[in-house]
């Protein structure tokens, strides 16, 4: 099948409506990434914006700031990976049917 044939039947208004719905739904999705066995947790939304950072307050944080920063980065990276999976799961239907 020629991919350009798919574009002949494309309804631009319907595509725009589906796209707008997806963007709106993205704002509602949240996931939490963890590092250090849950010592640090970072929650992001579907726009990959950090919503919150939670951590266990103890002497470790006060005495080893560089490692604490690394745990925040690891938790953020974990959250991003989870969000990518969640977006793929929720939006597995295609905007352009037959394209993928």
Secondary structure, DSSP 8 states (H G I E B T S, - for coil): --HHHHHHT--HHHHHHHHHHHHHHHTT-EEEEEETTTTEEEEEETT--EEEEEE--SHHHHH-HHHHHHHHHHHHHHHHHHHHHHHHHHT-S-SSTT--
